[in-house]
Amino acid sequence: MKPANEAPGRLSQLQPIAIVDVGSNSVRLVAYEGLTRAPNPIFNDKVLCGLGRGVATTGRLNEEGVVRALKALERFRVLCKNMGVREIRVVATAAARDAANGPEFLRAATKAIGAKIELLSGERESQLAALGVISGFHKPDGFVGDLGGGSLELADVKGSRIGKRVSLPLGGLALMDVSDRSPKKAQKIVREALSQVKGLKKLEGRTFYAVGGTWRSLARLHMVQRSYPLNVMHGYVIPARDAADFASLVERVNADALVAIETVSSGRRPLLAYGAVVLEEIIRMARPKEIVISALGLREGLLFDRLSEAEQKSDPLIEAARDLNVLRSRAPRHGEDLCVWTDAFMRSTHLEETVDDKRLRHAACLLSDIGWRAHPDYRGEQSLNIIANAAFVSIDHAGRAFLALSASYRHMSADHNVSPHLRTLATARMLDRAHVLGAATRVAYAITAAMPNVLPRTPMVCSKGKLILNMPKDFAPLANDRLASRVKTLARLIGREPEIRIG
């Protein structure tokens, strides 16, 4: 067999696109599979250059940081060429914007990367961070806070709308400089700056979406301390009071003494206390309900901004599930058939199902066959692990647990005790629906062997106290004891009597 010219794990119709973010603390390259509603990174690299170290006090970019940044950009240029990236978007933020030698650096950086560099204003930076959150969360409602090395961008978001935006010189490196490395002095500086932000009180009782590497590092430490069962940063929720207490701890304790500090790079550890100061002051002054970590920000905002209005309105969770269905299932059309088949089943059960419930069910149907290449004894476990750790957005951790458990139950009996730690993230109602959907898909696959155009001929509905699976005469040989057992299991879960009708 000759080797394929194209990687079978990639969507062949897409052209890779790269974003290079020249920030105050880091220079990062992220190459995405293509410009889609659910962009998937194919390569991610960063260098902690510290360009902005000293800018707040000297007015100039750090010389060593400039050397490291230019070397990183030259390397990123070669990497993009090797990946076949035809379009590179390069943006620079606070450090290059504020430094006297910023223009000189940008000229050298343009030559190093071989592409035009867009110098973002603070307002544009906050807009892009907000767009990143809008692209990555289902119906967001609150404030986006993007904390970089040089600045803090704040933006009010509700659904797809962006309200008031502001950029403040409260980045970790900037605070370290102007406070003479004193978190206590930094606290006063932050408090004074935030007190001037009109509209910050509108965050009260809403969600604060935290963007940026320093806040992600803080959340990683918090996650490890809690022995959290899911190793996914995007959508991680910390109640505001808990976040404030943890931030206060980080401010007081030497970073190297913190539990699991080895999960944070040595270059970012000095910034933890200053990120904690900013977060604690926002919580104290604005009183949000919760802190939610966003892995998406400025870079994803740039991509989202390029999409058509229709593409922006599409659901990134469903699009991502559909992509995985195409890449990993035996017959992608079968997943689409399963969505329609379970639509009719759920309507007939009269079980309450919200629009959001239906959305998760459709995603689960599209993901139901992604583990088929594994050994039969491990398909459930592999499916659960893939889904639990997939780069999905626009879904909370409870929803992610529902998808993973539904896929696992599709391969195992519905009463099997699957992943007890992951189960703690889902509500009792979600666990019940995961069992029901898993049992329903087990019935479906016993009939279809994962092939399309079969389910439309075998509707399964509830009527007059019964769960009835209807099958045409030519499917009669399929009605064996195995199928009858699966129908019986599902019927028991929804409180009905099972029946298989032929003809």
Residue pairs with C-beta under 8 A, 6 or more apart in sequence:
6 12
8 327
9 327
10 33
10 42
11 33
11 34
11 323
11 326
11 327
13 34
14 33
14 34
14 35
14 36
15 34
15 35
15 86
15 87
16 31
16 32
16 33
16 34
16 42
16 83
16 84
16 85
16 86
17 31
17 32
17 34
17 35
17 85
17 86
17 87
17 88
17 89
17 303
18 29
18 30
18 31
18 32
18 76
18 80
18 83
18 85
18 87
18 88
18 89
19 29
19 30
19 32
19 88
19 89
19 90
19 91
19 299
19 302
19 303
20 27
20 28
20 29
20 73
20 76
20 88
20 89
20 90
20 91
20 113
20 115
21 27
21 28
21 30
21 91
21 93
21 298
21 299
22 51
22 69
22 73
22 90
22 91
22 92
22 93
22 95
22 96
22 109
22 117
23 51
23 52
23 92
23 93
23 94
23 95
23 148
23 149
23 150
24 51
24 52
24 55
24 93
24 94
24 95
24 148
24 149
24 150
24 151
24 171
24 173
24 174
25 48
25 49
25 50
25 51
25 52
25 148
25 149
25 150
25 171
25 172
25 173
25 213
25 267
25 268
25 271
26 46
26 47
26 48
26 49
26 149
26 213
27 46
27 47
27 49
27 51
27 68
27 69
27 72
27 73
27 76
28 44
28 45
28 46
28 47
28 299
29 43
29 44
29 45
29 46
29 76
29 79
29 80
30 41
30 43
30 44
30 299
31 41
31 42
31 43
31 44
31 79
31 80
31 83
31 85
32 39
32 40
32 41
32 42
32 303
33 39
33 40
33 41
33 42
35 303
35 306
35 307
36 311
36 319
36 323
37 135
37 307
37 311
37 312
37 314
37 315
37 316
37 319
38 316
38 317
38 319
38 320
38 323
38 393
39 300
39 303
40 320
40 323
40 391
41 391
42 83
43 79
43 83
45 76
45 79
47 68
47 69
47 71
47 72
48 265
48 267
48 268
49 62
49 65
49 66
49 68
49 69
49 72
50 62
50 64
50 65
50 68
50 149
50 173
50 267
51 61
51 62
51 65
51 66
51 69
51 95
51 96
51 105
51 149
52 61
52 62
52 65
52 94
52 95
52 98
52 99
52 149
52 150
52 171
52 173
52 174
53 62
53 65
53 149
53 173
53 176
53 177
54 60
54 62
54 177
55 61
55 62
55 94
55 95
55 98
55 99
55 150
55 173
55 174
55 177
56 98
56 150
56 169
56 173
56 174
56 177
56 178
57 177
57 178
59 98
59 99
59 100
60 99
60 100
60 101
61 95
61 96
61 99
61 101
61 102
61 105
66 105
66 108
69 105
69 109
70 108
70 109
70 112
71 112
73 109
73 112
73 113
74 112
74 113
76 113
77 112
77 113
77 114
77 115
80 88
88 113
88 114
88 115
89 115
89 118
89 302
90 109
90 110
90 113
90 115
90 116
90 117
90 118
91 117
91 118
91 119
91 120
91 298
91 302
92 102
92 106
92 109
92 117
92 118
92 119
92 120
93 120
93 125
93 148
93 150
93 151
93 298
94 122
94 125
94 148
94 149
94 150
94 151
94 167
94 169
94 171
94 174
95 102
95 149
95 150
95 173
96 102
96 105
96 106
96 109
96 119
97 119
97 120
97 121
97 122
97 150
98 150
98 169
99 105
102 119
106 117
106 119
109 117
110 116
110 117
120 128
120 298
121 167
122 151
122 153
122 166
122 167
123 165
123 167
125 146
125 151
125 153
125 167
125 298
126 144
126 146
126 153
126 154
126 155
126 165
126 166
126 167
127 155
127 162
127 165
127 301
128 297
128 298
128 301
128 302
128 305
129 144
129 146
129 153
129 155
129 211
129 297
129 298
129 301
130 144
130 155
130 157
130 162
130 165
130 301
131 162
131 300
131 301
131 302
131 304
131 305
132 144
132 211
132 294
132 296
132 297
132 298
132 299
132 300
132 301
132 304
133 140
133 144
133 157
133 209
133 211
133 294
133 296
133 297
133 301
134 140
134 157
134 159
134 160
134 162
134 301
134 304
135 296
135 300
135 301
135 303
135 304
135 312
135 316
135 393
136 234
136 294
136 295
136 296
136 300
136 316
136 393
136 394
137 209
137 235
137 292
137 294
137 393
137 394
138 317
138 356
138 394
138 395
138 396
139 159
140 157
140 158
140 159
140 207
140 209
141 157
141 158
141 159
141 206
141 207
142 156
142 157
142 203
142 206
142 207
142 208
142 209
142 288
142 292
143 154
143 155
143 156
143 157
143 200
143 202
143 203
143 206
143 207
143 208
143 209
143 286
143 288
144 153
144 154
144 155
144 157
144 209
144 211
144 294
145 152
145 153
145 154
145 208
145 209
145 210
145 211
145 212
145 215
145 278
145 282
146 152
146 153
146 154
146 211
146 212
146 297
146 298
147 170
147 171
147 172
147 210
147 211
147 212
147 214
147 215
147 275
147 278
148 171
148 172
148 212
149 171
149 172
149 173
149 174
149 271
150 169
150 171
150 173
150 174
151 167
151 168
151 169
151 170
151 171
151 174
152 167
152 168
152 169
152 170
152 171
152 278
153 165
153 166
153 167
153 168
154 165
154 166
154 167
154 168
154 197
154 200
155 162
155 163
155 164
155 165
155 166
156 162
156 163
156 164
156 165
156 199
156 202
156 203
157 163
157 209
160 312
160 313
163 199
164 198
164 199
166 197
168 193
168 194
168 197
169 193
170 189
170 190
170 193
170 278
172 214
172 271
172 274
172 275
173 271
175 186
175 189
175 190
175 274
175 277
175 278
176 186
176 270
176 271
176 274
178 186
178 189
179 185
179 186
179 189
179 274
183 251
183 273
183 274
183 276
183 277
186 273
186 274
186 277
187 251
187 277
187 280
187 281
190 277
190 278
190 281
191 281
191 285
194 200
194 281
194 282
194 285
195 285
200 282
200 285
200 286
201 285
201 286
203 282
203 286
203 287
203 288
204 286
204 287
204 288
205 287
205 288
205 289
206 288
206 289
207 288
207 289
207 290
207 291
207 292
208 240
208 282
208 283
208 286
208 288
208 290
208 291
208 292
209 292
209 293
209 294
210 216
210 219
210 279
210 291
210 292
210 293
210 294
211 294
211 296
211 297
211 298
212 275
212 297
213 268
214 268
214 271
214 272
214 274
214 275
215 275
215 279
215 293
216 233
216 293
216 295
217 263
217 264
217 265
217 268
217 272
217 275
218 246
218 247
218 250
218 272
218 275
218 276
218 279
219 233
219 236
219 238
219 291
219 293
220 233
220 260
220 263
220 264
221 246
221 250
221 258
221 259
221 260
221 261
221 263
221 264
222 238
222 242
222 243
222 246
223 231
223 233
223 236
224 259
224 260
224 263
225 246
225 259
225 260
228 236
229 421
229 422
229 424
229 425
230 388
230 389
230 397
230 400
230 401
230 422
230 425
231 389
232 388
232 389
232 397
232 400
233 293
233 295
234 293
234 294
234 295
234 296
234 393
235 292
235 293
235 294
235 393
235 395
235 396
235 397
235 400
236 292
236 293
236 397
237 290
237 291
237 292
237 293
237 396
237 397
238 246
238 290
238 291
238 292
238 293
239 289
239 290
239 291
240 283
240 287
240 288
240 289
240 290
240 291
243 279
243 283
243 290
243 291
244 279
244 280
244 283
244 284
246 276
247 276
247 277
247 279
247 280
247 283
248 276
248 280
250 258
250 272
250 273
250 276
251 273
251 276
251 277
251 280
255 261
255 264
255 269
255 270
255 272
255 273
256 269
258 272
261 269
264 272
279 291
282 288
283 291
295 393
296 393
304 312
315 359
315 394
316 393
316 394
317 359
317 363
317 392
317 393
317 394
317 395
318 359
318 362
318 363
318 366
320 390
320 391
320 392
320 393
321 362
321 363
321 366
321 367
321 392
322 332
322 335
322 366
324 366
324 367
324 370
324 390
325 332
325 335
325 366
325 367
325 369
325 370
326 332
328 369
328 370
328 371
328 372
328 373
329 335
329 368
329 369
329 370
329 372
329 450
330 369
330 372
330 450
330 451
331 369
331 450
331 451
331 452
333 452
333 453
334 369
334 448
334 450
334 451
334 452
334 454
334 455
335 365
335 366
335 367
335 368
335 369
336 366
336 452
337 448
337 452
337 453
337 454
337 455
337 456
338 365
338 366
338 368
338 441
338 444
338 455
339 361
339 362
339 365
339 366
340 455
340 456
341 444
341 455
341 456
341 458
341 459
341 460
342 361
342 365
342 437
342 440
342 441
343 358
344 459
344 460
344 461
345 440
345 460
345 461
345 462
346 353
346 358
346 361
348 461
348 462
348 463
349 462
349 494
350 462
351 433
351 436
351 494
353 361
357 433
360 395
360 399
360 402
360 403
361 433
361 437
363 395
363 403
364 402
364 403
364 406
364 407
364 434
364 437
365 437
365 441
367 383
367 387
367 403
367 407
368 406
368 407
368 410
368 441
368 445
369 445
369 450
370 383
370 386
370 387
370 407
371 379
371 380
371 382
371 383
371 386
371 407
371 411
372 379
372 450
374 381
374 382
374 383
376 411
379 411
380 407
380 408
380 409
380 410
380 411
380 412
380 418
381 408
383 404
383 407
383 408
383 410
383 411
384 404
384 405
384 407
384 408
384 418
384 419
384 422
385 404
387 400
387 403
387 404
387 407
388 400
388 401
388 404
388 419
388 422
392 400
392 403
395 403
397 425
398 425
398 426
398 427
398 430
399 430
400 425
401 422
401 423
401 425
401 426
401 430
402 426
402 430
402 433
402 434
404 419
404 422
405 418
405 419
405 422
405 423
405 426
405 431
405 434
405 438
406 433
406 434
406 437
406 438
406 441
407 438
408 418
408 419
408 438
409 416
409 418
409 434
409 435
409 437
409 438
409 439
409 442
410 437
410 438
410 441
410 442
410 445
412 418
412 438
413 489
414 435
414 436
414 438
414 439
414 442
414 489
414 490
414 493
415 435
423 431
426 434
432 493
435 493
436 490
436 493
436 494
439 486
439 489
439 490
439 493
440 460
440 490
442 486
442 489
442 490
443 460
443 469
443 483
443 486
443 487
443 490
444 455
446 478
446 482
446 483
446 486
447 454
447 455
447 458
447 471
447 475
447 478
447 483
448 454
448 455
457 471
457 472
457 475
458 469
458 470
458 471
458 472
458 475
459 470
460 467
460 468
460 469
460 470
461 467
461 468
461 470
462 468
462 494
462 496
465 496
465 497
466 491
466 496
466 497
466 498
466 499
467 487
467 490
467 491
467 494
467 496
467 497
467 498
467 499
468 499
468 500
468 501
469 483
469 487
469 498
469 499
469 500
469 501
470 501
471 478
471 479
471 500
471 501
471 502
472 502
472 503
473 502
473 503
475 502
476 502
479 500
479 502
483 500
484 498
484 500
487 498
487 499
487 500
488 498
490 498
491 497
491 498
